[in-house]
Amino acid sequence: MPIALSLCRHFVDEVVTVSSDELCAAIKDIYDDTRSITEPSGALAVAGIKKYVARDGVQGQTLVAIDSGANVNFDRLRHVAERAELGEQREAIIAVTIPEQPGSFRAFCQALGKRQITEFNYRYYPGKEARLFVGVQTHPVHDPREQLLGSLREQGYNVLDLTDNELAKLHVRHTVGGHAAPGADERVLRFEFPERPGALLGFLERLGKRWNISLFHYRNHGAAEARVFAALEVPGDELAGLPLALDEMGYRYWDETDNPAYKLFLG
């Protein structure tokens, strides 16, 4: 029998398993405390202790984790940062069905209350219903995921929890889209505005109900500025008034309607 296995069988009382998201959260915890970055296996003990404490309600004990290994490349940090909030149960990923009509975005944001939206993906398709891919800030104690889901369902929203869905987190969030509906008079715009709680709802309120939103993408990356990619359906006879309306919103914006990336994949 290998020596390591023999020692484990003799001294180890229990094995605690953790998810990839919980590992990413542990890497973030170690960085926040020590300003050092460990590899996933190096942070494994911290992730295990966190899960053990949460599961058993441990209090008044001194717990020690062996933190070893910093064999992590820079490219992997993007994945760690993307998943750490999920691992800490501070973000939920959900799919929501709303009526396909002007004002529905804003009504949904209002239904979230004071919760901060961390991600928002939408593409218009002809029909009576719209489907949103949304990230929402939660808290494991004060505002857990179950409370968010229950609140939205009580308000009549059809909600699917995707927080533990690997396909959704790895791929679907990056592929929500498709070409514009035939005959759509889309104007494609990028916006920047100060990133703070309620900023996205404020943006939608300033945008108003004058034009239908046919494409929307937003992701909170922790920067000082929020970035939104949106398409508005603007009839030809109203096009001349669009620049003035956008200027009155007070946000920086760029017209990307002629951008070749949009034309190839979304236009």
Secondary structure by P-SEA (a helix, b strand, c coil): ccaaaaaaaccccbbbbbcaaaaaaaaaaaaaacccccccccaaaaaaaaaaaaaaccccbbbbbbcccccccccaaaaaaaccccccccbbbbbbbcccccaaaaaaaaaaccccccbbbbbbccccbbbbbbbbbbbcccccaaaaaaaaaaacccccccccccccccccccccccccccccccccbbbbcccccaaaaaaaaaacccccccbbbbbbccccbbbbbbccccccccccaaaaaaaaacbbbbbcccccccccccc
